Amino acid sequence: MSISYRCLFIQSLILCFSIVQVYSSCKQRCKLGLERIGYQTCPFGTGCKESKSGVDRCYETLPATKVPYSVLKESTITVSSTLTYGGVTNVKENIFSADISEIRYPCFHSLSEEFPFVEVQLTKPIVVDSMYLRGRFDGQMFQVPKNLKNLEIAFNGIKLPQSAYSFDASKNIVAVKGSQLEVKNVKITRPKPPNVPEWFITICDMEIYASGGFT
């Protein structure tokens, strides 16, 4: 290969690499480590991958028409009791993110009860793509009476099996799988175990995503 052709080949490679970098930098950042353990940090229809620059970013995997949207703001939330003023409003308006600094306080905090609950009534039935709950992320998240362990979640009054959701104690996050059925009512209850003096349900952020839009 002559020197001129070799230079042209090298310049072409540099140009291609530059295009890939520009393309990657336009994509939303994500957390590949969280994705690998089941927590969605990319919009639905995209997947988290490491870009050429070494930064995790979201790349499209499904047609944009299948991207779900959050329906919580269009719903009515009922709670068993409340200890914090404004907490329910913040639960509805927070955006689920890997960045804990984006959470607005106060979180919703019930009084001490045997069966504290949060119930969501959607305006129309939806097919739930996924649901996420985030509890406190401070020193009290490790206190059993105040974290999100031992939840019971029901769609339309039917309790989901434990296999339908997971609890990450290190982050105080509950991830719920979607349902193929139309859902209009979601109820999260935290039954109090015996011989526990105080028992609460505390939620800082809740996101419910619809896959196919309102039916």
N, C-alpha and C positions, 0 to 999 in steps of 0.2 A: 504494500500500500504506500503510495507516494505521500510526501509530507503534507501537500495541500489537501488531499482526500482525508488524511488522518486528522488534520485540524478541523475540517468540515464535520467529520464524524463526532469529534469531541464537542464541538459547538452545538451539534444537534442533541447530544446527550444532556448537556447543560441546560438547553432550552426546555427539553422534556421534563427534567427534574424541577425546573422553575415553575412550569405550568402545574405540576402535581402539587408543589408547595402552596401555590396560590389557591388552587382548588380546595386543598385540605384546610387552609386557614379560614375559609369562608364557612366551614361547617361548625355547628354547635359543639362545644366541648362537653365531655361526659366523663364518667368514672368507670373504667373497665373493671376495676377490682370489685365495685359494687354490683355491676351487671353480672359478673361471674357467680355471685352468690344469690342472684334472684331479685335484685332491686333495680327497677327501671330508672335510668338517668337520661335516657334519650326519648324523644317523642315516639309514640307508637308508629310503626312503619319504618323505623330506622334502627340501626344496630350500632353498638359502640365498638370501634376498632382503633388501633394505634395508627396514627398517620405517619407519613415519612419524616416529619419533624420530631417524632417521638411524643407527640401530644395526643391524648385520647379524644376522638371526635365521632360524631354521629353521621352515619352514612345510610342512605335510603335502601331499604330492603323490600318494601311493599309499596304499591301505588299510593300516591298522596290522598286518594279518595277514601282510603281506609284509616286515615289518621283519626283517633278518637278525640273527644274533647271533654273537659271537666264540666259536670252538670250540677255541682254542689251549690253554686251561687243561685241557681234557679229553684232551689228546694226550700222546704221548711224544716227546721231542726227543733225537736222537742227533747228536753232533758229531764231527768228525775229530780234534780235539784242543782243549784249553782252556788258556788262560793265566791266566784270571781266575776265582777261586772265587765262586760265586753268580751269575755272569753269565747263565747259562741260565735260572735261576729268575726273574730280573728281566725277561728277554725275554718270558717267558710272562705275567707279572703286570702289566706296564706297560699303560697305556691310551693308544692312539694319539690324540694331541692336537696342535693347532697350537702349544700352549704347551710349549716345550722344558723349562721348569722342572718339569714333571710327570714327567719321566723319572727313574727311580731307577737309580743307578749301584752297582756297576760294570756296564758293558755286557759282553755275551759277546765274547770276544777269543780267536781261535785262536792256535796257535803259527805260526811262519813255515813254510809248506808249499807244495807245487806245486799241490795241489788241495784247499784247505780247504773244508769243507762244513758245512751245518746241515741235518738231515733231520727232518721232522715226520711222525709216524705217528698218524693220527686214529683214534679208537676205532671210528667207523663211517663209511661213505662219505657225502660231502656234495656238493652242487652249490655250488661256490665262487662267491660273489657278487663278492668283491674281496679283495685282499691288499695289505698295506702293510709295508714294511721301513724302519726309520729307523736310520741309522748315527750315528757320533759327530758332535757339533755343537760342536766346539771347534776350535782351530787345526789339529789333526791331520786334520780332515775333508777338507782340501785336499791332503793327502799321498796320492798315488795308491795306495801299498801298503796304506793303511788305510781308504779310503773304500769306497762300495758300487758303484763302477764295475766293468764287466766281469763282472757276475753271469750265471750260467746257471741258469734255473729250470725244473724239471721237475715235471709232475703225473703220478703213476703211472708214473714212469720215462720219460715222453715229454717231451723238451725243448720248451719253448714257443718260438715264434718271437720275435724281437726286438720285433716290432710289438705283442706282447701285454703289454709293460710299458715303463715309462719311468723314466729316472733324472734327478732334478733335482740337479745338482751344487751349486747355491747353498744347498741345504738338506740334501743328502746323504740323500735320500728316494727309494725305489723304489716306484712304484705299479703293481700288477698287475691286469689285467682279469680278470673272472670266466670260468668255463668252463661250458659246457652239459653236460659229462660229470660223472659221479660221481667224486669224487676222495677217495682215502684216504691217499695218500702225496705229500708235497711235499718236494722236495730243492732246496736253494739251494747252488750250487757256485761257486767263484771261481777259475777256472784261471789259473795264473801265466804271464804273458807271458815270452818269452825275455829273457835278459840283465837280469833284475831281481833284485837280491840278496836282498830280503826281500818277503814277500807274505802277507797275512793276510785273514781275513774277520772283521769286527767289526760286530755288530748290537746295538743298544740296545733296540729294540722291534720286535715283529712281531705283526701282527694278521691273522687269517684269518677272513673272515665267510661264513657259510652263508646262502643265500637262502631255501631251502625247508625248512630244518630237516634233521634226520637222516633218511635214507631207509632 
